[in-house]
Amino acid sequence: MVKDDMIMKTGIVHILDSAMGMPVLSDREMEMGSELSEFLKSHIERFTESDEVKICRFSDGSKMMELVRGCTPENFVPVSQEMAKILFSIMNANIEIPPGDLAVVIFGCGGTDYMGILKLNYRTSYTHMTSRQEDGKNGNSIILQKALLPGQGQRLAEACVISLMDGTIFLTEKKYPVNGEKRLYFSELYLECHAPLSQKTRMDIVTKAVDQVNRKYYGEEDAERKMEVKSAIYQELEETGSLKVENVMEKVFPDSPEMQEELTRKLEKYSLADAVVEPKSEKTVKKFQKQHLTTDTGIEITIPMEEYQNPERVEFLTNADGTVSVLIKNIGRLISK
């Protein structure tokens, strides 16, 4: 969801600071001025356009589902208050879940209305304070403020957007300790929905499994083989815009059914053996766009993948004594930074 396509309609914010012992609920909606709207839109765009977003639906019997379905312009305030109370009770029972403000907003995007539930976790930073002294003079000081909201450039740890047309949930979340075990409390306990793996998580699992199999058969120190694997993954992303596991196996382990079978076994644990990973964020695929090399003498080399794949630009030579030389060709000019 791009912020330029969003139209903010209404919103409310509730203070959920577990140190206070009870939530501070607002009884009226916020004035949705241009700056506040921009702030909220930026946060919604940041997580909905990320490959870390999960797309899911409410489980049957979810209390939050009932509240969302029953929400109208007339009862928006009490419904949002009930949503805040449910979240606060979970936070109050699990002290390691961070305090924050809960913003509940209604907005339109692409002809559909959505409800956004944004948990704005507090951050700590310093700010200035001015006070009048006993002698009538001003005194300026710097104080530690422990309840600052996330800036527009920060990614929210827990937030969701719910389609009011079909109930689809766009979710981002983070694990926190619940009864001594790290859990995705926002989806499991609060929203009561089953959240599948995000595209970024799927990408990380696939590439990690490929790396594990490769290291098992080729060893830890085979840098050239690691570069070949990374190049094959990059090539698949460039050609199709996605990562089809079947194609990756054929490109990375073309002559080894044994290695392909082991990779399949690893990915079956996550139901990803036949998956197609479809990242849309530049950040997700950025690590495959360059080869980063470090020699045992401390020399660091960064090679764009297009140049790495071009033998007219870069060549790796194995010397008679077993050492490796990197030949960088056809350089027009060198720039020192």
Secondary structure, DSSP 8 states (H G I E B T S, - for coil): --GGGEEEEEEEEEEE-GGGSS-B--SS-----HHHHHHHHHHHHHHHTSTT-EEEEE-TT-HHHHHHHT--TTTHHHHHHHHHHHHHHHHHH-TTS--EEEEEEEEEETTEEEEEEEEEE-EEEEEEEEEE-TTS-EEEEEEEEEEE---TTS--SEEEEEETTT--EEEE---EEETTEEE-HIIIIII-EE----HHHHHHHHHHHHHHHHHHHH-SS-HHHHHHHHHHHHHHHHHHSSEEHHHHHHHHSTT-HHHHHHHHHHHHTTT-TT-EE----HHHHGGGSEEEEE-TTS-EEEEEHHHHT-TTTEEEEE-TTS-EEEEE---S-----
